[in-house]
Amino acid sequence: MEDAASVHRHLDLGGRVAVVTGAGSGIGRTTAEVLAGAGATVWCVDIDEGRVEETVAAIGDAGGHALTAPLDVADRSAVHVLVGDVVAAHGRLDVLANIAGMASEAKILDLDEGELDRIMAVNLKGVLFGCQAAGAVMVAQGGGSIINMASAAVLAPSPNVGAYAMTKAAVWQLTKTMAVEVGKKGVRVNAVAPGFVPTNMTARYYVRPDGTVDEEMKAMVLEPMAKYAPLRRVGETTDIAYCVLYLASDASSFMTGQLLSPNGGVAMH
Ligand SMILES: NC(=O)c1ccc[n+]([C@@H]2O[C@H](COP(=O)([O-])OP(=O)(O)OC[C@H]3O[C@@H](n4cnc5c(N)ncnc54)[C@H](O)[C@@H]3O)[C@@H](O)[C@H]2O)c1
């Protein structure tokens, strides 16, 4: 019989080691907090050293265990060095949440090659490099869970953000392909496709050039999004972070190659 203890055990990450990229802000920061709250030791990766230090300090203040790892996920050798450091420190790596990402806005006809290269480097290559470095460790140790951040943009045409949507569609394909290749070694690879969540990334729609929030513009952006969703709201970072917790934990031990879609119902598959 399943009981409170078994339910807790399935979601407990005590003794596990996790790497969370993009941990300096938004969804990545909340995910790092949630995984640490579930008991994991969390290596918090971000290109923004100051912000990721804030995340680590907050987790420490809350009684969790986290370490700062400032790096650019598009730097393949830095990612491999980090994973080597994690294994040297703990002898294992159980969870990788590939959350770091950037946005880009342009119509397909106007898409600049340099911008395409920039977003591919972070949103696709950055995820691939993490998958390769962590995947090799997980295959060797006989288990692990990788969670890649896709987007609801993969479920529908995405005018004006085509380059972004292309990278996320590629992440989804990478996830499925890798899940097949490493499944027999006990390694699970899944993706999460969030709907709209107000964060620093989405703030570009309503933040003025001087950095202040234009509340009227914010309401104009968020209200129609909320109205369009069957659940009548936009997302919160916790909505996504708890999906990552589920995929990281033993509660999802029969899940691999799947796309989990916390999006309020705006897209269904
Ligand atoms: N917010 C949304 O509505 C939404 C929806 C769908 C998917 N997503 C995805 O969720 C992820 C997190 O987005 P968010 O909304 O929390 O954004 P955010 O801007 O708040 O956080 C992104 C973090 O990634 C870090 N980062 C960017 N480039 C990096 C690099 N090269 N190396 C290391 N770190 C880097 C940033 O410094 C930042 O801390 C992204 O992959 C994004 O595409 C977000």
The ligand as a Tripos MOL2 file, in Angstrom:
@<TRIPOS>MOLECULE
LIG
   44    48     1     0     0
SMALL
NO_CHARGES

@<TRIPOS>ATOM
      1 N1          9.0050   32.7630  -19.1590 N.am      1 LIG1
      2 C1          8.3080   32.1260  -20.0700 C.2       1 LIG1
      3 O1          7.1710   32.5160  -20.4370 O.2       1 LIG1
      4 C2          8.8590   30.8840  -20.7160 C.ar      1 LIG1
      5 C3          7.9920   30.1050  -21.4860 C.ar      1 LIG1
      6 C4          8.4830   28.9570  -22.0920 C.ar      1 LIG1
      7 C5          9.7970   28.5850  -21.9120 C.ar      1 LIG1
      8 N2         10.6170   29.3560  -21.1640 N.ar      1 LIG1
      9 C6         12.0030   28.9110  -21.0250 C.3       1 LIG1
     10 O2         12.3160   28.7850  -19.6540 O.3       1 LIG1
     11 C7         13.7180   29.0220  -19.4690 C.3       1 LIG1
     12 C8         13.9020   30.0570  -18.3770 C.3       1 LIG1
     13 O3         13.3200   31.2690  -18.8100 O.3       1 LIG1
     14 P1         12.9020   32.4360  -17.8160 P.3       1 LIG1
     15 O4         11.6160   32.9530  -18.3140 O.co2     1 LIG1
     16 O5         13.0480   32.0010  -16.4120 O.co2     1 LIG1
     17 O6         14.0110   33.5280  -18.2060 O.3       1 LIG1
     18 P2         14.9710   34.4400  -17.3360 P.3       1 LIG1
     19 O7         15.5250   35.4140  -18.3000 O.co2     1 LIG1
     20 O8         14.2910   34.9370  -16.1250 O.co2     1 LIG1
     21 O9         16.1150   33.4080  -16.8970 O.3       1 LIG1
     22 C9         17.0300   32.8860  -17.8130 C.3       1 LIG1
     23 C10        18.3630   32.7110  -17.1110 C.3       1 LIG1
     24 O10        19.2700   32.0710  -18.0320 O.3       1 LIG1
     25 C11        20.5210   32.6960  -17.8790 C.3       1 LIG1
     26 N3         21.3100   32.5410  -19.1050 N.ar      1 LIG1
     27 C12        21.0530   33.1000  -20.3170 C.ar      1 LIG1
     28 N4         22.0190   32.7640  -21.1800 N.ar      1 LIG1
     29 C13        22.8890   31.9660  -20.5010 C.ar      1 LIG1
     30 C14        24.0880   31.3140  -20.8610 C.ar      1 LIG1
     31 N5         24.5880   31.4200  -22.0820 N.pl3     1 LIG1
     32 N6         24.7160   30.5700  -19.9320 N.ar      1 LIG1
     33 C15        24.2200   30.4740  -18.6700 C.ar      1 LIG1
     34 N7         23.0940   31.0830  -18.2720 N.ar      1 LIG1
     35 C16        22.4500   31.8230  -19.1780 C.ar      1 LIG1
     36 C17        20.1820   34.1640  -17.6240 C.3       1 LIG1
     37 O11        21.2840   34.8700  -17.0750 O.3       1 LIG1
     38 C18        18.9940   34.0420  -16.7060 C.3       1 LIG1
     39 O12        19.3850   34.0180  -15.3500 O.3       1 LIG1
     40 C19        14.2610   29.4540  -20.8390 C.3       1 LIG1
     41 O13        14.8500   28.3400  -21.4680 O.3       1 LIG1
     42 C20        13.0160   29.8880  -21.5680 C.3       1 LIG1
     43 O14        13.1630   29.7800  -22.9630 O.3       1 LIG1
     44 C21        10.1780   30.4940  -20.5580 C.ar      1 LIG1
@<TRIPOS>BOND
     1     1     2 1
     2     2     3 2
     3     2     4 1
     4     4     5 ar
     5     4    44 ar
     6     5     6 ar
     7     6     7 ar
     8     7     8 ar
     9     8     9 1
    10     8    44 ar
    11     9    10 1
    12     9    42 1
    13    10    11 1
    14    11    12 1
    15    11    40 1
    16    12    13 1
    17    13    14 1
    18    14    15 2
    19    14    16 1
    20    14    17 1
    21    17    18 1
    22    18    19 2
    23    18    20 1
    24    18    21 1
    25    21    22 1
    26    22    23 1
    27    23    24 1
    28    23    38 1
    29    24    25 1
    30    25    26 1
    31    25    36 1
    32    26    27 ar
    33    26    35 ar
    34    27    28 ar
    35    28    29 ar
    36    29    30 ar
    37    29    35 ar
    38    30    31 1
    39    30    32 ar
    40    32    33 ar
    41    33    34 ar
    42    34    35 ar
    43    36    37 1
    44    36    38 1
    45    38    39 1
    46    40    41 1
    47    40    42 1
    48    42    43 1
@<TRIPOS>SUBSTRUCTURE
     1 LIG1         1 GROUP 0 **** ****
